[in-house]
């Protein structure tokens, strides 16, 4: 790698760091390099630092002052994202934050303000938007092939047993994590809203069925979109004994598309009333298996980040865009607690997400 490469640093070396480190640490992102990692747990920080031969720290401020990275990825607990992003922005490095960007809308707004004030870009990780079949679906929507949208559905049927939640005390808590909706299904909720448009209202139910956590492991949500279409979110980490699927289906008056697999990665259905010459190739050319549960798009996502920083390219998911799915998730939790339909323009009253 040359000195012209952007220097990236990581704050947080938990479970999610593996995919980020594999890409940047192994020099798989053109124009980028891993320069340092940090975690308050010395053992976690040293394990990643030594594996990729980069300095490791237990104090993120010390790391930022010494390394002076061009960009920093915040990979800490969801409930700590806001504090870390706000503190890091003042160092002048662009900030990448894992999903969800925060657990409250006030925190999300504070993050956006802090990055704007510091003159740095804020990127929210939504790597599934870069999955090959998802890109093809988005192209069909933008070209009007569906006509009037009728129904959008996402299904997250994954397996997370008690051992997963017992790895860290913050998992499944309201203050730092939330349940399946805020954590595992947040990417799918983002995709549904990105495809179907703004949501008018939601009605949701949830249960904690098979594990001992504060938040939910299973939920169902009905949505009404502003364009008149309806939607369904089905999300659970109570699938046993293994993951079943992570999928999205879009139905319109002129066509239907379903993307399945366990990470929205396999084109299952591609049917339109007005066929095009390349439709016959879609099933084979636009279905790509991701290397792990986090999805196919992390590599494309980081390449996008580099291009946005270097060329001042428009971000696909900046802070304002990332805030949209958080607002929807907050409304869903409000509906669960209040047991009523909740409009998207609301003030949180009963939503427990992000509250200690």
N, C-alpha and C positions, 0 to 999 in steps of 0.2 A: 504494500500500500504506500502511496505517496503522501507527502506532507499536505497536499491540497485536499485530502479527504476530510470530511466533516468528522469531528470528534464527538462521539456519543458516550454518555455516562448513564448508569442505572441507579435508581434509588429504590431499594427493595429487592431482596434475593430469595423470595418465596417460590411457590409452585409455578407461577406463570413466567418466571424469569427464564426458564429453560428454553422456550421457543425464541425469545428475544435474543438471548445470548448465543444460541446456535447460529443465528443469522449474522449478527454483527461480530461476534467473536471469531467466527470462521471466515470472515471477510467475504460473505456472500451478497452483500449489498454494495453495488457500485457507487463509489464516491463517499463511503462511510466506513468508520472503524470504531470498535469499542475501545474506550480509553480508560475507564475506571468503573468500579461498582461499589455500592454502599449498602450496608444493612446494620441495624443496631445489634443484630446477632453476629458476633465475630465469626463464628463457625460458618454461618451461611455466606457471609461476605467473602471469607477466605476461600471457600470451596469454589465459588464462581471465579474469583480473581485469579486463583492459581491455575484453574483449568484453562483459562484463556490468556494467561500471562499478562494480566493488567493489574495495576494497583487496586487495592481494596481498602475500604474505610468503614468505620462505624459512625462517623459524623459527616452528614451530607454537606454541611457548611465548609468543613475542612476540605472535603473533596472538591467542591466547586471553586474554592479559592486557590487550591494548589493546581488542579488539572485544567481549569478554565475551558470546559467543554463547549462545543457549539450548540449541543442539544442534550437534554436530559429526559430520560423516560422514568415516569413515576409508576412503580409497580408494587406499591404498598397496599395495605388494607383499604377497601373502598371508603370507609369512613374517615380515613386519614388523607385521602387524595387532596382535598381542598387545602388543608393546612400546608401540606408539602408543596403543592403547586404555587401557592401564594408566596411562600418563603423562598422558593427557588427562582421565581420569575425575576426577582431583583438582581440576579447575577447576570442578566442579559442573554442567557441561553434560551433557545426555543424549548418548549415543553411538550412532551408527549405523555398522555395519561391513559392508563388502562380503563376499561369499562367497569362499572358505570363511572362517569367523570366525577360524580359526587353522590351523596345520598339525600341532599336537600337542594331545593331550587335556590335558596339564599346562598348556599355554598357555591353552587355553580356560577351564580351571578358574580360572586366575589372573585372567583378564579378568572372569569372573563375580564373583569375590571383590572385585576392585578397584571395580567399579561398585556392588556392594552396599554396600561400606564407604563409598563417597562419596555414597550415596543417590541415584544416578542410574540411569535406565533404560538397558539395553543392547539394541539392536535389531540383528538379523542380517538382511541383505538377502536375501529369498527372494521376489522379485517375481512369479515365475511362479505362486505360490499365488493371486495376484490376477487371473490371466488368466480371462476370462469363461467359457470352456468348462471350465476346471479347477474353478472355483467350482461349476458345475452338476454335475460329476462328484462332488465332495465332498458335495454335498447328497444325491445318490442313495445314496452310501455310508452317510451318517449316518441316512438314513431306512430302511435295510435292504433296498433294492431288489435288491441282488446276492445276498442270502442268503449261503450259505457261499462264501467267497472261494477261488478255485482257482489262479489264475496272474496275476501282475503282471509287465509287461515295459516297460522303457524303452529307447529307441534314440536315440543321438546320433551322427549321421553328418554331420559337419561337415568343412570344408576349412580347414586352417591350414598354409600352405606355409612354407618355411624363412624367407622374408622376415618373416613374422609373429614368429617366435621371435627373429630377429636384431634386432628393434626395441629390445630391452632385454636386457642380459646375464642378468637374473634369470629370464627366461622359460624354462620347462622344466627348471629346476634343482630338485634335491631340497630344498635349504635354504630356498628362497623361493617355490616355485611348485608343484612336482609336475607331473603330466601331465594327460591328458584327464580322468581320474577326479576329481582334486582341483580342477581348474579348470573346463573347459567342461561336464562332466557333473554337477557338484555339485548344480545346481538340480534336475536330473532324478532324481538319487538321493534327494534330499530329498522330492520328490513321491511317488516310489515307496514310501518308508517311511511317509510321511504317510497314504497311501491304504491300504496293505496291513497296517500295524501293525509291531510290533517284530520284528526279525530274530533268529533263533536262531543261524544259522551261515552262512558264505559259503565258496565255493571259487572262485578266480579265476586267470586267465592273462592275460599282457600281452606286448606287443611294441613295439619302437620301429622302425617300418617304413619311413617315408619322409622323416624329418627327422633332423637331428643335434642331439639334446637328451639330457640325462641320463635323464629320466623317459620314460614310455610315451606313444605317440600312439594306441595301439589296445589295447582290453581287452574281455574277456568275463567275466561273473561269474554264477554260479548262487547263488541264495539259498534258504534255508529259513526261513519265517516261523514265529513262535511259535503262530500259529493253524492251522498245518498246510499253508498254501498255499506254493507255490513261486514263484520269481521269476527273471527274467533281466535283466541289464544288458548292453547292447551299446553300446560307446562308442569313437568314433574321430575323430581330426582328419585322417585320411588319405583322406577322400573326395575324389575328383578328378573334374572340375576345379572343382566348386563344392559348397556346402552341399546336402545332400539332405533331412534331416529332424531334428527333435527331437520325439520322440513318447512317449506312454504308453498302454498298453492294460491294462485291468482286466477279468478274466473271473471270473464267479461262477456258481453253480448256477442263478440266475434272470436272468442278463443279461450283456451285454458292452458295453464302451465303449472306443473308441479316439479319442484326440486326437492329431492330427498337425500338419502344418505344419513350419516350421523352428524354431519356438520354442514348441511345445506350445500352439498358438493356433487350430487349426482342428478342429472336431468332425467326425470321419470316420465313426464308427459309434455309434449309440445304440439298442440293442436290448434289450428286456426281455420276459420271458414274461408279465408282468402289466402291460399297457400302461396309461398314464394319458392323460387328454384332451390335455394340453399336449405330449406326446411328439412329435407331428407337427411342432411348431414349433421343437423343439430345434436341429435342423440349421441352420436359418436364423437363429434369434435368439441363439444362444449360440456363435457362431463369429466371432471378431474378429481381424483381421489386425493384428499389432503394427507400430509404426512402424520398428523396427530389430531387429537380432539379439538385443538384450538383452531383448526381450519387451514385452508390452503393459502389464504390471502396475506399472511404476515409479511412474506417476502415482497410482494407487490405493494403492500402498505408502506413498508419502510422505504422502498424505492420512490414511492409517491412523496413521502416526507422529505427526502433528499432533494427531489425536484422542486418542491414548493419552497424550500429554504434557499436553494441555489438560484432558481429562476424566478422567484416570487410568484410561482404558479398558485392558482386558486386552490384552497384546500377542499377536499371532498367532505371532511367532517371536522370543522373547527369547533370552537366552544359553543357558539350559538346553535349549530347543527346538532352537536352532542346533547345539548340541553333539551331538545325536543323529545327524545325518547325518555329522558329522566322525568320530564313533566308528565308524560303518559304513564310511566310506572308509578309516580306519586299519586296520580288520580286513581289508578287501579287499587293501590293500597288504601286510599281514602274510601273507596267503594267497599272494600272488604270489611273495614272497620265500621263504617256507617250503615252497611247493609242497604244501600240505595244506589240509584244511578247517579253518577257524578259527571258534570260537564267539565271539559278541559280547562275552561277559564274559571278556576276556583281558587280559594284560599285554604290551604291545608289546615285541618282542625283535628282530625282523628288519626291521620297517617302517622304510623310509628317509625317509619324508616328514618334512620339517622338520629334518633332520639335515645339517649342513654337511659 
